[in-house]
Amino acid sequence: MLATTGWTAVHRPESGVSARRAALASWAQTRFEGRALPAADAPAPAVARFFAGLDGAQRARLAEGYPLVVGSLEGVPVTTRYRANRIALQQAARAEEADGHDVTLAPGDRATATRRAHRFESLAEPGRQILTFDPTGGGLVAEVFGDLDEARRISVIVPGVDTDALTFERTQRRLTAPVGMAESLYEAERAAAPGSRTAVVAWAGYTAPAGVGMDAATGRMAVEGAAKLRALTAALPGRAGVALFCHSYGSVVCGVAAHELPGRVTDIVVAGSPGMRASNVGDLGTAARVWALRDPGDWIADVPHLELGGLGHGADPVAPDFGARVLSASGAKSHTGYFEPGTDSLDNFAKIGTGAFGSTVCVTGDDACRRGISGTNGS
């Protein structure tokens, strides 16, 4: 399959690269009111301490002066990041619009720039809470639904292949894109537990493989994504428990990250997984509960669940020997339907996201997937 399928590729203008690099270089050389700014790769607690010592006007000045740095800097207060990213998106939209009219660019590049300009304008609309934005290459984006500061439980959507700024949200097939997935889960969580304080993050914060090709068959991009996922989960505000909902190649990212995730990550849920680069749950090296589900019609079941010479992602997470808690995905209908309302998969996601583990529906129809969880009728 890997030899015959190939993968998609899009040549994109590189205007975002120079803007990001210039912003980072300027940030590294700047002193702000007599103090050095924290390094762009500084630990989140150090960044948080620095910003805690600033007043609102000072935070706003940094957000407005360095939006491409502040908007994605772990440890910065989320409201400041939202402000910075709105500014960065507006600036990026103008740059892409200019590229869209640049006759020195290839027609395909101009068309892509115009599409990116429209996407960035949409993401910059008032009321949207953009937690991460980097226009480099295909673009990295993360959006929050709900109040991240006040949430008692946080769900993070980790998507798979063909995810970038352009595919972050879709009008057609809305629930196959990270924004649609997150909106659907957030609505399901509020319906399942109206009084609970939850937030959902649509996280396209790593460079995902383009199509089902060699990049998707190896763990290289998952390793890079795992480092960013660990940083995100460690830096989320407050002490809320975190559940990861990892779809397709996103489950590879979650599997690689598992052994170094912070203890606040209580649940890892994989749907339509090609493998987690592990032989079993024990190999993941995590204390988090590991849940798995797959619709019977999902084509991912036909992908060989093995790892050989760096190709493949290991054992099947829904196989009994893997040791995950296997959930029902009834109604999901193939590889992209797990977040459709009315499916067992979305209902189960909402129950895990709100902590209602005792009412999850196991694939076996009994309480097998709930056993050993305190407070459930399977404990």
C-alpha positions in Angstrom: 0.0 0.0 0.0 2.8 2.4 0.9 4.5 1.8 -2.4 1.5 2.5 -4.5 -0.4 5.2 -2.7 2.1 8.0 -2.7 1.5 11.2 -0.9 0.2 14.7 -1.6 2.4 17.7 -1.7 1.7 21.4 -2.1 4.4 24.0 -3.0 3.7 27.0 -0.7 5.2 30.5 -0.6 7.7 30.8 2.2 6.9 34.3 3.3 6.0 33.0 6.8 9.5 31.6 7.4 11.3 35.0 7.2 8.6 36.7 9.4 8.9 34.0 12.1 12.7 34.0 12.1 12.9 37.8 12.2 10.5 37.9 15.1 12.6 35.3 17.1 15.8 37.1 16.3 14.5 40.4 17.4 13.0 38.9 20.6 16.3 37.3 21.5 18.1 40.7 21.3 15.5 42.8 23.1 15.6 44.1 26.6 12.2 45.1 27.9 12.2 47.8 30.5 15.7 46.9 31.6 15.2 43.2 31.6 16.1 40.4 29.1 13.1 38.6 27.7 12.8 34.9 28.4 14.3 32.7 25.7 11.7 31.4 23.1 12.6 27.9 24.3 12.6 28.7 28.0 10.7 26.3 30.3 7.0 27.3 30.7 7.4 28.0 34.5 10.2 30.5 33.8 8.1 32.2 31.1 5.1 32.3 33.5 7.1 33.9 36.2 8.3 36.6 33.9 4.8 37.5 32.6 3.4 37.3 36.2 5.7 40.3 37.0 4.1 42.4 34.2 1.0 44.5 34.3 -1.7 44.3 31.7 -0.3 47.2 29.6 3.1 45.6 29.5 1.8 42.3 28.4 -0.2 44.0 25.7 2.9 45.8 24.5 4.8 42.5 24.1 1.8 40.9 22.4 1.5 43.7 19.9 5.3 44.0 19.4 6.1 40.3 19.1 2.9 38.5 18.2 4.6 35.6 16.4 6.6 34.9 19.5 4.2 35.7 22.3 1.3 33.9 20.7 3.0 30.5 20.8 5.2 30.9 23.9 4.2 28.2 26.5 3.8 29.8 29.9 2.3 33.1 28.6 -1.2 33.8 30.0 -3.7 32.4 27.5 -5.6 35.7 27.2 -2.3 37.4 26.2 -1.7 34.6 23.7 -5.2 35.0 22.2 -4.5 38.8 21.7 -1.1 38.1 20.2 -2.3 35.5 17.8 -5.2 37.7 16.5 -2.6 40.3 15.6 -0.3 37.7 14.0 -3.1 36.3 12.0 -4.2 39.7 10.7 -0.6 40.5 9.7 -0.2 37.1 8.1 -3.5 37.5 6.2 -2.2 40.8 4.7 1.1 39.2 3.7 -0.7 36.2 2.1 -3.1 38.5 0.3 -0.2 40.4 -1.2 1.4 37.1 -2.3 -2.0 36.2 -3.9 -1.6 39.2 -6.2 2.2 38.8 -6.8 2.6 38.0 -10.5 6.2 36.8 -10.0 4.8 33.7 -8.1 3.5 30.6 -9.8 -0.3 30.5 -10.3 -0.6 27.6 -7.9 1.3 29.5 -5.2 -0.9 32.6 -5.7 -4.0 30.5 -5.3 -2.6 28.9 -2.2 -1.7 32.3 -0.7 -5.3 33.5 -1.4 -6.7 30.5 0.4 -4.4 31.0 3.3 -5.3 34.7 3.5 -9.0 33.7 3.8 -8.2 31.1 6.4 -6.2 33.5 8.5 -8.9 36.1 8.3 -11.4 33.6 9.6 -9.2 32.5 12.5 -8.7 36.2 13.4 -12.4 36.9 13.8 -13.5 38.3 17.2 -14.3 35.8 19.8 -12.0 33.0 18.5 -9.4 31.9 21.0 -6.3 31.0 19.1 -3.7 29.4 21.4 -1.0 28.8 18.9 -0.2 30.3 15.5 2.8 29.9 13.3 2.5 30.6 9.5 5.7 28.8 8.6 5.3 26.2 5.9 1.8 24.7 6.1 1.2 26.5 9.4 0.6 25.4 13.0 -2.6 26.4 14.8 -4.5 25.5 18.0 -7.8 26.8 19.1 -9.6 26.7 22.5 -13.3 26.1 23.1 -14.4 27.0 26.6 -12.6 28.8 29.4 -9.2 27.2 29.7 -8.3 29.1 32.9 -11.4 27.9 34.7 -11.7 24.4 33.3 -11.6 21.5 35.7 -11.0 19.0 32.8 -9.4 19.7 29.5 -9.7 17.7 26.3 -7.0 17.9 23.6 -7.7 16.8 20.0 -4.6 15.4 18.3 -5.3 15.0 14.6 -3.6 12.9 11.9 -2.3 13.3 8.4 -3.0 16.2 6.1 -3.5 18.7 8.9 -2.2 22.2 8.5 -3.6 25.8 8.6 -5.7 25.3 5.5 -7.3 22.1 6.7 -7.6 23.1 10.3 -11.3 23.8 9.6 -13.6 22.8 6.8 -17.0 23.9 5.6 -17.6 20.6 3.8 -17.0 17.5 5.9 -16.7 19.8 8.9 -16.2 17.0 11.5 -13.1 15.6 9.7 -11.1 18.7 10.6 -9.7 19.6 14.1 -12.1 22.6 14.6 -15.1 20.5 13.8 -13.9 17.7 16.0 -13.3 20.0 18.9 -16.6 21.8 18.5 -18.5 18.5 18.4 -16.7 17.2 21.4 -17.3 20.4 23.4 -21.0 20.4 22.6 -21.2 16.7 23.6 -19.4 17.3 26.9 -21.7 20.2 27.8 -24.7 18.0 26.9 -23.4 15.1 29.0 -22.5 17.2 32.0 -24.1 20.6 31.8 -22.7 21.8 35.1 -19.1 20.8 34.5 -16.3 23.2 33.6 -14.6 21.8 30.6 -12.5 23.1 27.7 -11.5 21.5 24.4 -8.3 22.3 22.5 -8.2 21.7 18.7 -4.4 21.2 18.4 -2.8 21.2 15.0 0.5 22.2 16.7 2.8 19.8 14.9 3.8 19.3 11.3 1.7 16.3 10.2 2.5 14.0 7.3 1.0 14.9 4.0 -1.1 12.0 2.8 -0.6 8.3 3.3 3.0 7.9 2.3 6.5 7.3 3.7 6.2 10.1 6.3 3.0 8.6 7.6 4.6 5.2 7.8 7.5 6.3 10.0 7.8 7.9 13.4 10.0 10.9 12.4 7.2 13.5 12.4 5.6 11.8 15.5 8.8 12.3 17.5 8.8 16.0 16.6 5.1 16.3 17.4 5.4 14.4 20.7 7.9 17.0 22.0 5.4 19.8 21.2 2.5 17.8 22.7 4.5 17.3 25.9 5.2 21.0 26.1 1.5 21.9 25.5 0.1 19.6 28.2 2.7 20.7 30.7 2.0 24.4 30.2 -1.8 24.3 30.2 -3.1 26.7 32.9 -4.3 25.5 36.3 -4.4 22.0 37.6 -7.1 20.5 35.4 -6.8 16.9 34.4 -6.2 16.4 30.7 -7.5 13.8 28.3 -6.0 13.3 24.8 -8.1 12.3 21.9 -5.7 11.0 19.3 -7.0 10.2 15.8 -5.2 8.2 13.1 -1.5 9.4 12.9 -2.3 11.5 15.9 -2.3 8.3 18.0 1.3 7.7 16.9 2.2 11.1 18.3 0.4 10.3 21.5 2.1 7.0 21.8 5.6 8.4 21.3 4.8 11.2 23.8 3.2 8.9 26.4 6.2 8.1 28.6 7.1 11.8 29.1 3.6 13.3 29.5 3.0 15.1 32.7 0.9 13.4 35.4 -2.1 15.6 34.8 -2.7 13.6 31.5 -5.1 11.1 33.0 -6.5 9.5 29.8 -5.2 8.8 26.3 -7.9 7.8 23.8 -6.9 6.5 20.3 -9.4 6.2 17.5 -8.6 4.7 14.1 -5.1 4.1 15.2 -2.3 2.6 12.9 -0.4 1.8 16.1 1.3 3.7 18.9 4.8 2.5 18.3 4.5 0.1 21.2 3.8 -3.6 21.7 1.3 -3.1 24.5 0.1 -0.5 27.0 3.0 -1.3 29.3 5.5 -0.3 26.6 4.0 3.1 26.6 5.4 3.9 30.0 2.5 5.9 31.2 0.2 5.9 34.2 -2.6 7.4 32.1 -5.6 5.2 31.2 -5.3 4.1 27.6 -8.6 3.7 25.6 -8.9 2.5 22.0 -11.7 2.2 19.5 -12.2 1.5 15.9 -15.2 1.3 13.6 -15.6 -2.1 11.9 -15.6 -0.3 8.5 -12.4 1.7 9.2 -9.8 1.0 6.5 -7.0 1.5 9.0 -7.7 -2.1 10.1 -6.1 -3.3 6.8 -2.9 -1.5 7.5 -0.3 -4.0 8.8 0.1 -3.4 12.5 3.8 -4.0 12.8 7.1 -2.2 12.9 10.0 -3.3 10.7 13.1 -1.3 10.0 11.4 1.9 11.1 8.3 1.4 9.0 5.0 0.8 10.6 3.8 1.7 14.1 3.6 -1.5 16.0 0.7 -3.5 17.6 -3.0 -2.8 17.0 -4.3 -0.9 20.0 -7.7 -2.6 19.8 -6.2 -6.1 19.9 -6.8 -7.9 23.2 -3.1 -8.5 23.8 -2.4 -4.7 23.6 -4.2 -4.1 26.9 -6.1 -0.9 26.1 -9.7 -0.4 27.4 -11.6 -1.0 24.1 -14.7 1.2 23.6 -17.6 0.9 21.3 -17.5 3.0 18.1 -20.9 2.0 16.8 -22.2 4.4 14.2 -18.9 6.0 13.4 -18.9 4.8 9.8 -15.3 4.4 8.6 -12.1 6.3 9.4 -13.4 9.9 9.7 -16.7 9.5 11.5 -15.7 9.3 15.2 -16.8 12.8 16.1 -20.3 12.5 14.5 -23.2 13.2 16.9 -25.2 10.1 17.8 -22.2 7.8 17.6 -21.0 5.6 20.5 -17.5 7.0 19.8 -18.5 10.7 20.5 -20.6 9.7 23.4 -17.7 7.8 24.9 -15.3 10.7 24.2 -17.7 13.1 26.1 -17.9 10.7 29.1 -14.2 10.4 29.3 -13.7 14.2 28.8 -16.1 14.9 31.7 -14.9 12.1 33.9 -18.0 9.9 33.7 -16.0 6.7 33.2 -18.7 4.5 34.8 -21.1 5.1 31.9 -18.7 4.5 29.0 -19.8 1.8 26.5 -17.4 -1.1 26.0 -17.1 -2.8 22.6 -17.9 -6.1 24.3 -21.2 -4.8 25.7 -20.2 -5.6 29.3 -18.0 -3.7 31.8 -14.7 -5.0 30.6 -13.3 -1.6 29.6 -14.3 0.0 32.9 -12.9 -2.5 35.4 -10.4 -1.2 37.9 -11.5 2.5 37.6 -12.4 3.9 40.9 -16.0 5.0 41.1 -17.3 2.9 38.3 -19.6 -0.1 38.6 -16.7 -2.1 37.2 -14.3 -1.2 40.1 
